[in-house]
């Protein structure tokens, strides 16, 4: 198989992803389809996973993290609606794909690992925070990263079920509103601390 044929196959797979995964699930925003139709998912997965880069499932990365399924990223972008007025923080699950989707759409983009975001190693106040995975709760360190009136779009784990969720910060309060159930890889850095029981 030649490189040209491989590139054409990826382009066809990318179009199929848009038509059969995003559009059929109600993700029809032009800017989302343009970005996800342009950024090559196969460039963000291990060599052995390139052939399955456009399947409707998460892909394990060599770092131990995951690249979530395309629908999660499409629905996340549609909900977030990033603009050139936004200062964005992406809590990257390890692939670099979500930052690549968002960067041309916003004024400023920073990335941080889940561990650093959860333990307070990152500072700043962002108008939009995107979490590339599912979290059990919003620790204080994460809430501090969202500017007043800023928004967050993330995956959320509740009783073992993962959903897309969104929130807006008002004062010090930041609560998540679940939107749609979908398979989203869990980010262990945001698990609730285990409580003692007898």
N, C-alpha and C positions, 0 to 999 in steps of 0.2 A: 504494500500500500504506500502510495506516495504522500508527501507532505500536503500537496494540493488537495488530494482526495480526502485526507484526514480533516483538513480545515473545512472543506465543503460539508463533510459529515457533521462536524461540530456546529456549523451554521444551521444545518437542517434540524439538528437536535435542539438548538436554541430556539428556533422558530416553533418547533413542536411544543417546547416547554411553555412558550407564551400562549399558544393557541389551546393546548389541552390541559394545562395546569392553572395558569393565571386567569385567562379570560373566562373559562368555564366556572371559576370560583368567584367571579365578580370583580376581579382585579383588572380594570380596563383603563386606568389613568394613563394618558399618553406618555407622561414623563417616566412612569414606572416601566412601561413596556419598552420605551426607548433605551433606558439605562440597562435593563436586564437583557435586552436584545443586543446590546453593544458589548457589555463586559463578559469576557469569556470565563465561565465557571471552571472549565477544565484547567485553567492556569492556576487555580487555587486549591487543587487537590493533589494527593500523591499520584505518581505515575501509574500505579496499579489501579487507581480509581477513575482515571480520565474517561474511560469508556462509559462510565455510569454517572458522570458529572451532572447530567440533566434529568436523571430519574427523580421521581417524587419521594425522596427520602434523604435523611441526613447521611453525610459521609464522614467516617472517622479519619482524623488527620494523624500524621506521624507524631505530632506533639501530644497526642492524647485527647485533644479537643475535637470539635465537630464543625463541619460546614452544614448548617441547617438546610432543610428542603427548600426549593425555590419559592413555594407558596408563602412560607413564613416571611422571607425577605420582601416579596411583592406586597403582601398585606401590610407589613410594617411600614414600607415606604409610602403606601397609599394613605395609611392612617397618619403618619408623621408629617407629610406634605412639607418637606424641608425647602427653605427658600434662601435667597442670597442675604436675607436679614439675619439668618441664624448662625450662631456660634455653636458647633456641634461636637459632642463627645461620643465616640463609639467605643463601647466596652466590647472589645473584639474577642470572640471565642477562639481565635487562633488562625483563622484562614486568611484574613485580610480582604475578603470579598466584599463585605458590607461597607468598609471605608471606601473601596474603589467605586462602589455604586453611588455613594453619597457625595464624595468630594467635589465634583464639578457643579453640584447643585447649591452649595452653601458658601458663605463668606469665609468661614474658618472651620477646620476640622482637626481634632486631636483624637488619638486613640490611647487606650489603656487596657491592661490585662484585667480579667475579672478579680484576681487576687489583690492587685493594687487598688482597684476601685472599692472593693469590699473592706479593706483594712485602713483606708484613709490616706494611702500614699499619694494619691492624686489630688490636686487642689484646683480650684476654679469654680466659676458659676456659668453654666451653659444654658442657652435658651432651649436646646434640644439635646436629650441624652437618649441614645439608642443602645439597647442591650442585646447582644447577638446570642441569645439563648434564654432559657427559662430560669427564673429566680423564685425562691420560696417567700422571701420578704425583702423589704427595702430597708437595709441597715442605715443608721444615721450617716455613715461616711458616704453612702451613695446619694442620699437625699441632699446632702450639702453640695453636691456637684450640680444640682439643678438650680438655676436662677429663679428668683421670685417671679411667678407667672410663667416660668419655663415649663416645658413638657417632657415627658418620658414615654417611650414606647418600648415594650419589652415582652418577653414571654413570661408567663406566671405559672407556678406549680401550686395546685391546690388539691389536697387529698389524692395525689398521684396523677391528676389530670392536668395537662398543659394547655394554656390558652394564650392567645395574643391579648395584651392588656395595654392600657394607656393611663396616664395620670397628668395632672397639672399641679404645680406647687403654689400654695397660698400661705404666705408667712412661713412657718416651719412645717406645716402639714403637707404631706404628699401621700395620697392614697391611690391605689391602682383599681381601675375599673376593667374587669374581664370583658373581652369582646367576642372572640370566636375560638372554639376548641380546635386545636390542631397539634400535630406532633412537633415538639420543639425540644432539642437537647437541653438537658438540665445543666446549669452552671453551679457546681458544688460549692464555690466560694460564697454563694448567697444562701446556703442552707441555714435554717434556723438553728441556733445553738441547742444542743440536746439538753433537756431538763432532767434533773434527778428524779427517780421514782423508786419506790420500794416494792 
